[in-house]
């Protein structure tokens, strides 16, 4: 079960939603239903898994996308988010309609190769082998930036190859650049992993908390994010599982 808690400065708005599992009726329903569903349900439902929840939330931005916008998958990995974004953009902007720019980045050749193969049906997608810091979006209108921090899932490095993972400093630098470039009504999505990189996760949470305070009546400037902006910030995480990944969404409202 996912607990959605907003990062808002107003005391009345900062309380977390009550866990739905406190309802015995819902718990018994969930138990009986789970026995009739295949195991893949838990990985594919936005009610039980963060990646499909992120995709549902990303889809909510489609109505505000315009051909001049830029969408960035800053950590392409195996290409799951990139493929989802390309599919949604292609559906919302059928040929010959001009499309928003889709930029997909990764520092690992294996990740770039996988992503390129998955995006072959979408020639408008630009997949690049490079770091997300600096981000350098190709247009000034950044509508969405997606970060899934950590390392490449299911990748077995060679015996003499160290496992590559995102680094705290470059991740924070890239996130700040994305937040500074974000247009109104745009959003940054970042999934962080306290179990595998506690420092990076803590720094992301700290940045999110600072950015959330920009929406208060007495904003505190956040270095690197620019002034005169306001955001709404939400954390999405499973309740009762402290080491689980956290999906944070930062949406610019002005």
Secondary structure in CASP SS format (residue, H / E / C, confidence):
PFRMAT SS
TARGET T0000
AUTHOR 0000-0000-0000
METHOD secondary structure of the structure
MODEL  1
X C 1.00
X E 1.00
X E 1.00
X E 1.00
X E 1.00
X E 1.00
X E 1.00
X C 1.00
X C 1.00
X C 1.00
X H 1.00
X H 1.00
X H 1.00
X C 1.00
X C 1.00
X C 1.00
X C 1.00
X C 1.00
X C 1.00
X H 1.00
X H 1.00
X H 1.00
X C 1.00
X H 1.00
X H 1.00
X H 1.00
X H 1.00
X H 1.00
X H 1.00
X H 1.00
X H 1.00
X H 1.00
X H 1.00
X H 1.00
X C 1.00
X C 1.00
X C 1.00
X C 1.00
X C 1.00
X H 1.00
X H 1.00
X H 1.00
X H 1.00
X H 1.00
X C 1.00
X C 1.00
X C 1.00
X C 1.00
X C 1.00
X H 1.00
X H 1.00
X H 1.00
X H 1.00
X H 1.00
X H 1.00
X H 1.00
X H 1.00
X H 1.00
X H 1.00
X C 1.00
X C 1.00
X H 1.00
X H 1.00
X H 1.00
X C 1.00
X C 1.00
X C 1.00
X C 1.00
X C 1.00
X E 1.00
X E 1.00
X E 1.00
X E 1.00
X C 1.00
X C 1.00
X C 1.00
X C 1.00
X C 1.00
X C 1.00
X H 1.00
X H 1.00
X H 1.00
X H 1.00
X H 1.00
X H 1.00
X H 1.00
X H 1.00
X H 1.00
X H 1.00
X H 1.00
X H 1.00
X H 1.00
X C 1.00
X C 1.00
X C 1.00
X C 1.00
X C 1.00
X C 1.00
X C 1.00
X C 1.00
X E 1.00
X E 1.00
X E 1.00
X E 1.00
X E 1.00
X E 1.00
X C 1.00
X C 1.00
X H 1.00
X H 1.00
X H 1.00
X H 1.00
X H 1.00
X H 1.00
X H 1.00
X H 1.00
X H 1.00
X H 1.00
X C 1.00
X C 1.00
X C 1.00
X C 1.00
X C 1.00
X C 1.00
X E 1.00
X E 1.00
X E 1.00
X E 1.00
X E 1.00
X C 1.00
X C 1.00
X C 1.00
X C 1.00
X C 1.00
X C 1.00
X C 1.00
X C 1.00
X C 1.00
X C 1.00
X C 1.00
X C 1.00
X E 1.00
X E 1.00
X E 1.00
X E 1.00
X E 1.00
X E 1.00
X E 1.00
X C 1.00
X C 1.00
X E 1.00
X C 1.00
X C 1.00
X C 1.00
X C 1.00
X C 1.00
X C 1.00
X C 1.00
X C 1.00
X C 1.00
X C 1.00
X C 1.00
X C 1.00
X C 1.00
X E 1.00
X C 1.00
X C 1.00
X H 1.00
X H 1.00
X H 1.00
X H 1.00
X H 1.00
X H 1.00
X H 1.00
X H 1.00
X H 1.00
X H 1.00
X H 1.00
X H 1.00
X H 1.00
X H 1.00
X E 1.00
X E 1.00
X E 1.00
X E 1.00
X E 1.00
X E 1.00
X E 1.00
X E 1.00
X E 1.00
X E 1.00
X E 1.00
X C 1.00
X C 1.00
X C 1.00
X C 1.00
X C 1.00
X H 1.00
X H 1.00
X H 1.00
X H 1.00
X H 1.00
X H 1.00
X H 1.00
X H 1.00
X H 1.00
X H 1.00
X H 1.00
X H 1.00
X H 1.00
X H 1.00
X H 1.00
X H 1.00
X H 1.00
X H 1.00
X C 1.00
X C 1.00
X C 1.00
X C 1.00
X C 1.00
X C 1.00
X E 1.00
X C 1.00
X C 1.00
X C 1.00
X E 1.00
X C 1.00
X C 1.00
X C 1.00
X C 1.00
X E 1.00
X E 1.00
X E 1.00
X E 1.00
X E 1.00
X E 1.00
X E 1.00
X E 1.00
X C 1.00
X C 1.00
X C 1.00
X C 1.00
X C 1.00
X C 1.00
X C 1.00
X E 1.00
X E 1.00
X E 1.00
X E 1.00
X E 1.00
X E 1.00
X E 1.00
X C 1.00
X C 1.00
END
